[in-house]
Amino acid sequence: MTAAATPAPPATPAAARDGGRGRGRGRPRAADRATGADTGLPHRRWWTPYLFLAPGLLMVVLFSLWPFVNTVVLSFTDAQILRGGSFVGFDNYTRAFADPDFWVATGNSVLYLVVVVPCLVLLPLALAVLVRTEVPGIGFFRSAFYTPVIASAVVVGLIWQWVLRSDGLVNTVFERIGVISGPIPFLTDSTMLLVSAMIVTVWKGLGYYMVFYLAALGNVPAALYEAAALDGAGPVRRFFSITVPQVKPMMLLVGTLSAISALRVFTEIYILGGESGGPGGGSRTLPFLIRQVGLGFSGETGYASALSILLFLLTLVFSLLGRRLSKGDEE
């Protein structure tokens, strides 16, 4: 009696192509790697990766690198909107340092940063801890806190203008309950206008940075909280001993991003204070001043470019400071 022969496995298409000589089951031969025969792709030249990178690099050069270089060049000229300029050296920078409007705008920008950044670092973290609580209806509050993020900055500004004007919601309510005898000048006083713009910025950024912290809190091991609870640590102690150290890198990132945004604030001031930037222009920030100087038929492009470079250097200082703090934390 003859044993039945074991049927051979069906040949794969690759095995059929190489005539059953074993090609395709091991490492591809050098000739195959050179021609790409094992992958079916044409031979990859050394410049192939650069070809794929070219569209992105072209966009960066056209819309980021070239405008920056052009701004640096213009800052050393007396160019205007309707005519070219000539080289004036550091005259625009000297003029900026002697310009009272520049120092008022710089002071407002730095004050904006000092007030807004701590609020946008701490309040979204507290909000993220609260919305992580599993209670009925918490999904509604998560959506409500994030709604200002998707709202247009112009719409947000108009809503707050209605809330804060002399006959607006806040003043009317306070007068009805007898808290104030006259309207609070939220929009007609330079300092109050700046404070109002800060409130709008913080209110709009709460939901945005809350998402950052929710992602960071999701990576904190639950075992740490369980061990701390067994040791008798309360919610406050667990927050400062576990939550804050675990999300500290994210806090530094949020601080850096919110600092850059605070130095670039423009829309809130424009919507609440109008084209003049508040009474006498006293609430203008550096981006607002750059717009006023550089726009119009008599716009001084060279001087506005110098102000832009100074704003860039100021932003760079705070960015490097944030980077320095992050590096120290990583070490």
Disulfide bonds with the S-S distance in Angstrom:
none
